[in-house]
Amino acid sequence: MHEGLIPSAVLVPLVSIEGETHLLLTRRTDTVQTHKGHIAFPGGMVDEEDRDRTATALRETKEELGIAADDILTVGLLDDLATPTGFVITPVVGFLRRLPDLSPSTAEVAEVFFVPLPFLGDERNRRRETRITDIGPRETWRYDYEGRVIWGATAAIIRDLMLLLKPSSSGR
């Protein structure tokens, strides 16, 4: 189904801060090979040594942020997402057992920040837009948070997570 795409995985890290659940996000440096300066989840391409996509996400999170796998409780996977840039991303949802001491890789991570889930769950904070990219026009979701633009695959994964977490209208 995703033939020819580069397999990758990201951690969708949730953490409780002062009793409220937040999503941890990063801004990539302007020196990384792909997606320079973009808001992203920790993650990357699958290595041959990775036993599965969860192992990829945990390894990449350790490399990028210094968070050990033992400090993350993985709870499941969201649907794979194929990107127009040639990747197929497996989002791995995990709860950080505590607010971590971070040691971001200066080569890959320019900034780490946290976004409260209620902000992301509020439909007024999400919009659909067309962006002109290196590969042409692209329909994408967008969130603006404290001067940061979250768009593309990251915004699509956030939207999928929020739809999954949203209570059904039937009250179940």
TABEL-V375962 format. One record per pair of residues at least 24 apart in sequence whose C-alpha atoms are under 7 Angstrom apart, sorted by the first residue. I is the first residue (numbers start at 1). GAP is how many residues later the second one is. D is the distance in Angstrom with one decimal. If there is no record, write none. Layout:
BEGIN
[[I;GAP;D] [I;GAP;D]]
END
This chain:
BEGIN
[[2;86;6.8] [5;81;5.0] [5;82;5.0] [5;83;5.8] [6;80;6.1] [6;81;4.5] [6;82;5.9] [7;38;6.0] [7;39;5.8] [7;80;6.0] [7;81;5.1] [7;82;6.4] [8;36;5.3] [8;37;4.1] [8;38;5.0] [8;79;6.7] [8;80;6.0] [8;81;4.9] [8;82;6.3] [9;34;5.6] [9;35;5.7] [9;36;6.5] [9;37;6.9] [9;44;5.7] [9;47;6.0] [9;48;5.2] [9;80;5.0] [9;81;4.5] [9;82;5.7] [10;31;5.9] [10;32;5.6] [10;33;3.9] [10;34;6.4] [10;47;4.8] [10;79;6.9] [10;80;6.4] [10;81;5.0] [10;82;6.0] [11;30;6.1] [11;31;5.7] [11;32;6.1] [11;46;5.1] [11;47;6.9] [11;50;7.0] [11;80;6.0] [11;81;4.8] [11;82;5.9] [11;83;6.7] [12;29;6.3] [12;79;6.3] [12;80;5.7] [12;81;4.6] [12;82;6.1] [13;80;6.2] [13;81;5.1] [13;82;5.7] [13;83;6.5] [14;80;6.1] [14;81;4.7] [14;82;6.1] [15;80;5.7] [15;81;5.2] [15;83;6.8] [15;84;6.5] [21;95;6.1] [21;96;5.9] [22;92;5.8] [22;93;5.2] [22;94;4.2] [22;95;5.2] [23;91;5.5] [23;92;5.2] [23;93;6.3] [23;94;6.5] [24;89;5.9] [24;90;4.6] [24;91;6.6] [25;87;5.9] [25;88;5.5] [25;89;6.1] [26;83;6.4] [26;85;5.5] [26;86;4.4] [26;87;6.2] [27;82;6.0] [27;83;5.5] [27;84;5.0] [27;85;6.5] [28;80;5.7] [28;81;4.7] [28;82;5.4] [29;78;6.8] [29;79;5.4] [29;80;5.3] [29;81;4.8] [32;75;7.0] [32;76;5.9] [39;111;5.7] [40;114;5.7] [41;113;6.8] [53;37;6.6] [54;38;6.1] [57;35;6.8] [63;42;6.9] [64;40;5.5] [64;41;5.0] [64;44;6.6] [64;45;6.8] [65;37;5.7] [65;38;5.3] [65;39;4.1] [65;40;6.2] [66;36;5.9] [66;37;5.1] [66;38;6.3] [67;33;6.9] [67;35;6.7] [71;25;5.9] [71;26;5.4] [72;24;4.6] [72;25;5.8] [73;24;6.8] [83;70;6.9] [121;41;5.7]]
END
